[in-house]
Each structure stands twice: as C-alpha cells, then as structure tokens.
Amino acid sequence: MGKHKVCPHRSLLMRYLDLYQSGELRDRVRQAYARLRSCDLCPHECGVNRMAGETGFCRAGLKPRIASANVHNGEEPPISGSRGSGTIFLSHCTLRCRFCQNFPISQLGNGEDITTAGLADRMLKLQAQRVHNINFVTPGHYLPQILAALLLAIPRGFRLPLVWNTSGYEKSEVLRLLDGIVDIYLPDMKYADEESAVKYSSAPGYRDINRAAILEMFRQVGHLELDNEGIAVKGLIIRHLVLPERAAGSRETLAWIAENLGTETHVALMNQYFPAYEASEIPGLGRRITDEEYAEAVDALEEFGLENGWVQD
C-alpha cells in the first residue's frame, strides 16, 4: 500500500561506523552507563543503582537478559524481507501491559543473563546467517548494554542496520543517545488517553511521552527508505494495535500521525489483539476485536490519507 523512497546505497546508511571511528560511540556508552547509577533511562525514573545490582520498575539488572536471538520472518515486509530479521528479544519491560502477548518474557522475565560481549556474539552470529538487520525488541531498559555490545561488535566486522523495536514509552532525551546509531525505528503508539495507559499498562503520561519520542525518532531517521530489493535501510514505521471498545484511541492517534509527521508515514495497523495474560479479567478487554472495530480504524487510516504501510486481513 503506497509508495516508498528508494535508497540504493545501503552501506552509506550505517552511520554508527563514523561514530565509532571518531570515538563518539565510546562516549555515548559512557554517558548511557552513567545513567544506570541512578537509573532514569525510562519515564518511570526509578533512581535505583543498577550498577550495584538494584532493580526498579522494569526489574532489569546490570547485565542484559535475553529470551532469544533468532531469524524472524514475521515482521513487516521491509524488515523481514527474504532472509529474515535478526531478532533479539530482551527480557523485562518498562510497561506492565495486562494484555501482553509476550508476557513470559516481558512480565515474568524469562531469559538468560549474558555479558555485553555475549550480546555482541549473538549479533555477529545472526549477521553470519545473512539476516537483513538486527532487531532489538523491547530494548529501552538495556540501551547502555546494547551500545556497549555494538562497540565490541564493530571491530569484529558488524555492519548491519539496527532496528529499535519499542513500546514507544521512551524519553526523548535518552533517545538522543541513539542518534546516528539506530537506522530504523519501529515504535508502538498504544494509547491516546491517560486513563487507558495507566489502567492497562501502568504507564502514566504515555500519550505525551510517546508523541515526543516519536517526534525525536522521526527527527533522527525521517520517513522509511528502502534499498533496491525493497528492504528497509532507514526510517520510521509506527505500529498501532487496535483494542476492543476503542481503548487504544485509534482515530485520534492516526489523526496525530498525519498532522505531525505527514501522510507519507508508514503505519502498521494491527488486528491481532487477543485477551492474553490478565486481559480476561478486565471488563471490555476480555475478547478479540470485532471486524467492525478494525474496519473503523482502517477507515480512519484512509480518511487521514495515511496510504503507506500495512493492514491485516
């Protein structure tokens, strides 16, 4: 659906190589780790000393904890492409979504603690499997460790685009540490009102924080650009999951995207909601969405002129 910018010179877009050569990447690693001493990486701003082993809202410690690192073919077509996306699922989360479909990873913390060198090893192993990119899923609370892993991987030949696959509950000032490092942002826009964000995800201020984060991501990478094979090399793709009873505020969110980012923005409008985790206990969320609810969101997508992206059957 829609047209795409084409960038034939894929290798020119790995801007982190310049930051590595200049020493700026190493400085970013130091800045990011300094934030762990009184952790303020996410909007919860717990202030715990993760360098000393303390944990806060997200429950993440000092070492990165990963649930899996595999080739994934189920992302949006420009991300998975023909050879798959090298997807690294990070454990824990800065949200407490009561309907999370990945709750064993995000809420229960299933996974394995590894070193940053071990994370670099997994990035390089996936690159050797000829994936199109490295796709960090729920990465914000491990931002320092990911930067450190990149610093270790580059001299060993790492050269793939990086995807930041996030809930969108991110501080724009922290995202600036990723400027010139992340090539493709893949954020959620979950809610358009405070009540739903707090009730369903324990995320106070989500709407305004999320929108500021999206604007910062867009400033860094702009609209989606593809190579000659149709693979994403740079840019922004926004995901929006339609919830029952209009709980996600789909119409308001899509209107905001069109007005503030432009109608050429790529949107993945998702209809795969089902009542996972604790959702069956929540009035209104204990069922799948109806065809009519999803069609209403698709109509809004078309009404606001958002022609780039994907809808689901």
N, C-alpha and C positions, 0 to 999 in steps of 0.2 A: 504494500500500500504506500503510494507516494514515491518521491524521487530522493536520491541520495547524492551527496558530494562524493567525488572520487579523488583519492589521493594516490597516485601511482608510486610515490617514493616512500615506501613503508619504513625503510631503515632510518630516514631522516626524522621520524617521529619519536624515537627513543631518546627523549631529551635528558633522561637521567644519566646518560653517558657523559654529557658535558658537565653535569653537576658532580659526577664522580671525579672527573679529571681536574676540576677546579678546587676540589676539597669541600665544596658546599654540601655535598651529600653527607660527609662525615660530620659537618657542623650541625646539620639537621638531626642526625642521630643523637648527638649530644643534647640538643635542645629538647628533643622528644623524651629522652630518658630523664631529663631534669624534672619534667612534669610528673613523673611517677613518684617522686619523693613526697609530694602532697597531691595525689592524683586529681587532675582536673581535665582529663582528656575528653570526657563526655559532659553533657549538660547536668548530670547529677552532681558533679564536682564534690565527690565524697571526701577528698582531702586525706585519704589513707596513704601510708608509706608502702607502696608496693615493692620498692627496692628492699624493704625489710621483711617482706612476706605478708604484709597486711592485705586484706581484701575488702572491697566495698560493694556497692550495689550490683556490679556485674559479676562479682565473685572471681574475677580473673586475678592470677598472681603475677609473678615476675616473668616466669617462663611462658612462651607461647604454648597453648594447648590446642591440638588439632584433632578433629574427629576423623578426617580422611583427606587424602590427596590423590585424586584420580582424574582420568579423562572423562569429561562430561559432555554429552551431546544434546542435552535438553534445554539449553539456554536459547535466547533469541537467535535467529539465524545468523546475523553478522558476528555473534560471539562464538557460537559453537562451530559454525562453518562446516567444512567437510572432514576436518581432522579432530574436532572437539576442542573444548576449553579445558585448560589445566586447572581444575577447581580444587581449592584448598578450603575446606570447611573448618572454621575456627570455633572453638567451644566457648560457651557462655555468651552473654548478650547484654547490651545496655538497656534493653526493653524487657518487659515481662508480659509479652502478648499472651493472653489467656486462650487464644485460639491457634498458637504457633504449631505449624505442621512439622517443624523440626525440633520439637521441644526436648527430646532426649539430648540433643546437642546444646541447644540454646539455654534451656532452663535447668536440666539435670547435670549438664557439664560433662557428658560422656566424651571421652577423648584421651589423648596421651600428651603429657608434658614433654616437650622437646627443647633443645637449645636453639639459638638463632642459627648456628651452623647447621643443625639438623633441618631447620626450615629452608635454608639455602640449598641443602642437598635435595630436598623434595622439589624445589623449583627447577633445579637443573635436571633432575630425573624426568620431570614432566616435559621439559624442553626437548630432551632426547627422544621423547615419544612423539615429537613433531606436532604438538598442540599449537593452536594459533595464539594463545595468550596464557597468562597466569591470572586466575580469577580468585581473589580473596573474598570469601563470603563471611559476612559479619565481622569486619576487621578492625573497627574503630578503637576498641579497647586494647588492641595489640599493635597500634601504629608504631611505637618505638621499635618493637621487636621486628616488625616487617621491614622497616627501613634498615635496621642492622643486618638482616638477612640479605637484603638487596646489596648492601655494601660488600658483603662477603661473596655474593654470587657473581657480581660483575667481573672481577678479575679472573674468574673461572670460566668465563665465556657466556654468561647470561645475557640475552639480547631480546627477550620477548616483551610485547606491550603488557602493561599491568592494568587489570580491571579491579575497581573498588566497588564491590557488590554489598550495599549497605542499607540498613533500615532508614537512613536519612536523618536519624536523631544525632546530629553531629554539630559541633561548634565550628563556626566558620573560621575563627582564628586558628584553631587546630588544623583544619583542612589546609590552611596556607602552608603548612609544613610539607604538603604533598604536591605543591605547585611545581610543575616540571618533572614530576616523578610518575604520577598516575596518568595514564593515557586515556582510559575510558572509565567514566563514572556511571554506575548502574544503581542509582538510589531508588528507594521506595518514597512515595508520598502517600502516607497511610490515612491521615485524618485532616479534616478541615475545621474541627472544633475541639475545644479544650475538654469538654465532658467525656467525649468518646476516648480521647487519647489517655486520659487518666484512668478511666473506668476499665478499659480493655488492655492497656499496655503499660500502665504506671509511668507515663511519660508527660509530666507537666510541661506546658509551654510548647508542645510538639509542633503545632502548626507554624508558629512564627520562627522557631528554631530551625525547623525543616526548610521553610522557604528561604531563610537567609543562607542555609547551607547549599541549597540548590543553586542559588544565585552565584555563590562562590565557586561551585563546581563548574558552572557554565562559564564564568569568567576565565577559568583556567583552561578549559578544553573546547568550548564552543559546541556547535552542532555536530552531529555524527558525521564522520568521514570514513569512507570505505576504500580499500585498495581495488585493484583491477579484478580481483577474484570475489569481490563482494564481502570481504572480511573487514570488520571494524578495526581501525587503527587509532582513532582518536575521537573524542566527543562524548556526548551525554545521551543516555537512554533512561527515561523515567518509567518506573513500574508503579502501577496503581491497581491494588486488589479491591474489587467490588465486594462490599459486605452486605449482608441482609439488612433490611429496614433502613437503607440509605445511611448506615452508620459510618461509612468512610467519607461521606460528603463528596461524592464523585463529581457531581456537576460543578460545585464551587472550585474544586481542585483543578479540573480541566479548564475552567474559565481562567483561573490564575495563570496556568501554564501558557495559554495562548496569549494573554495580555502581557506577561512579564518576560517570557522567553521567545515568543514568536511562534507562529503556526507551523514552522518547519521543524519544530521539536519532535523528536521520536518518543512515542509513548507506547508502552506495552500494557494494554488494558486486560487484566487477568480475571478469569471467572472460575478459578479452581478452588475457591473457598469451600471448605467443609468443616464441620464442628470438631476439630481436633483438640487435644489436651483438655482444658477445662471448659471449653465452649458450650458443651451440652448443658452446663449448669447455669448459663447466662440467658435470661429471657431475651428472645429476639435473635440470638446468635446460634441457637441450637439446631440449625437446619442449614442446608445448602441454599445458595441464592436461586431465585427463580429465573426463568428465561426472560420474564418481563423486567426484572430488576437489572439484568445485564443489558438488555436491549435499550433500556433508558440511559445507561451510561454510554453505550455506543452512539446513541442519538446525540448526546451532549458532545461527544468527541467530534462528530460530524458538524454539529451546529457551530462549534467554535473554530472550525477549519483546521483541526489537527489531523492532517492526512498522512503523516509519516508515522510508521510504527506497525503494531500488530494487534489484532483482536483474535479471540479464540472461539472455536465452534461451541 
